[in-house]
């Protein structure tokens, strides 16, 4: 992670708040007010639908509380798993649709095994 990113920053109503503030959201990593990153590690063979639902629900809730203009990104760790092109497409499409476009396909990154 680049040095300007901080972990577990809490936000509510567009401003940074103390950790644990009731009703706040807390992405895994943030860089100022420009980008929030959520990292997920699911068994995509069994739980792809749960992954899609969880990310989308979080994106919708975070949209209410992150600073205006902060881009939400998702990093999905699939190292050690078999990610087919069809499954990657399904996950991307599902997140984009269920998040109402808050997260675009370009904002989804799959962390894969190095070849």
N, C-alpha and C positions, 0 to 999 in steps of 0.2 A: 504494500500500500504506500502511495507517495506520502512524504512527510507532512503535507498540509492537510491530511485527512485525520479526523478524530473519531474514536469509537464511542458508540452508545450515547450520543447527544440527544437529549429530550427536547421536544418542541410541543407547544400548544398555542393554538390561535396565531400561528405565524411567528412566534418568538421563542427563543431558547429559554427553557425553564429548568429548575433543579431536577436531577434524576429522581424518579418516583412520583412526580407531580401527577395527581389524579387526572385522568383523561388525556394525558400527554402521549405522544408517539415517540418511538426511539428506534430509528434505523441502525443497522449494524455499524455503518461508517458515514461520515459527512465531511464535506469540504466547504467550510464557510456557509454561504447561502446559495450555492450553485448546484450542488449535487448530493443526493443521498443514495447510498448503496445498501441493498439488502442481499445477504448471501444465504443461499438455501442448499441443503444437502439432503435429498430424498432418494429413496429407492424408486427411480422413475419407472421401472418395469411394473411395479405394483401400485405406486401411489401418485402417478402423474396427475390424475384428476384432483387429488387432495392438494398437490403442489399448486396447480392452476387456481383453485378456489382460495387457498391461503394467501398467495401473492396478490391476487385481485382484491380480496377483502382488505388486506393491509394497504394497498395502493389507494383505494377509495377513502379509507379512514385518514391516511396520511395527507392526502390532498387537502383536507380541511385544516390541518395543523402545521404543515411545513411552511416555511416562508414562501411568499409569492415568487414564482419563477424557479424554484428549486426543482431540478429534474430528478425523477426517481429512476434508478437503475436496479436491475436484478442480475445477480451472478448466481448461476445454478451449477453446483459442483457435481459433475457426472463422472469424475475420474474413477476408474475401476468398473464402470458400467458400460453396457452396450447401448449407445444412443443411435438409433436409426434415423435417417433423414425424415421419414414419415413421423416418428415420434417427436423429433425436434420441431417439425412444422406444427404438429398438434399442440404442443406446449406453447409455442410462440403465439399461434393464432388464438388459443384459449385465453392466454393472459391479456392479449390486446383487446379481445372482445369483452371479457368479463371485467376488465378494469375501465371499460368505456373509453379506451384510447389513452388513458393517463400514462400507461406504459406502452411505448411503441415497440415494434419488433427490433429496432436498432438499439433499444435500451436494455435488451436481454442478451446476456453473454453466458455461454456454456463453457465452463472450465473443464477441459478435456485432458486425457493422458497425453503426454508428449510422445511423439513418434520418432 
